[in-house]
Amino acid sequence: MEGKAEVVLQVEGLKKYFDKKNLRGRVLKRVRAVDGIDFEVLRGESFGLVGESGCGKSTTAMLLSGLYPLTEGKIAFNGMDISSLKDPQARERRKKIQMVFQDPAASIDPRMKIRTTLAEPYRIQKKPVTEEMLDTLLKTVSLDETYKDRYPHELSGGQKQRVGIARALAMDPQVIILDEPTSALDVNVQAQIINLLDRIKREKGLSYVLITHDLSVVRTVCERVAVMYLGKIMEQGPVDRVFANPVHPYTQALFSNIPVLDEEKPERIILQGDVPSPRDIPSGCRFHPRCPRATARCASEEPQIVQVGPEHTVSCLLAQEERHE
Ligand code: SF4
């Protein structure tokens, strides 16, 4: 039997709070955007992070990419701590973690030719870059060298996203954070970008962290998935197990709304109410005001993470009770 793949990215107790303070530095309001999450990403895998908007998945992407400082917790890359944005060694290692943004138009400077956009990471790192290197980057994303001399407005949305991916590849990364990489694109272009990302991952042995609300994409491309709600992970495990047997009531509700042509599809679960504000997180289980299976205990007791199957964990008091039966 093959051993477990190597862990490339390890996240422990990760928290990101945004505080509004008064002039004396006293915290007036605290937004708990990410509130203590743990997961690991294995070499060569795609790890999906899903949930409704406001669940903290995009803030997690910013923390992993070093675009926000952590409030608490630890991020390790190849076993080395990269949590501090001030540590020069951590900054150097973080170059191997790159990000592809949701909106390709907003992430590329409209005044720059594609040549300049692709050369930018090298310029920042004070590394030499040749025409051949830029041509290779474009070829990797299936664009020819003539694109170097075009401006972003001359490119379609899909072509701009290819340039965004090529720019992320310039630093020879090991991990790419993909923040809703296809949601701004037409459906047929989405499939092309997904196929492109899959090919690049296999060719280069990359790991992806895919941040998305699109569960169909996760089911197609990811090996493992974590479901987030109000800054916490509710359920986590291998994609085939979690999709076949979602245990957390929130995951069950999310998955029941995936459009599939299947007569055995579970009945749709419509959650009542909106996601509460991360400024005002409910007591006990934070999902309890919307949970169709909530009991009185759920309003006062915070669930622990329990294992419900091989590498499959859930944060729910019902799962906790069943485990102790
Ligand atoms: Fe629902 Fe209670 Fe489980 Fe939370 S702990 S998901 S409220 S049943």
Boltz pocket constraint, residues with backbone or C-beta under 6 A from the ligand:
constraints:
  - pocket:
      binder: B
      contacts: [[A, 248], [A, 249], [A, 250], [A, 285], [A, 286], [A, 287], [A, 288], [A, 289], [A, 291], [A, 292], [A, 293], [A, 294], [A, 295], [A, 298], [A, 301], [A, 303], [A, 315], [A, 316], [A, 317], [A, 318], [A, 319]]
      max_distance: 6.0
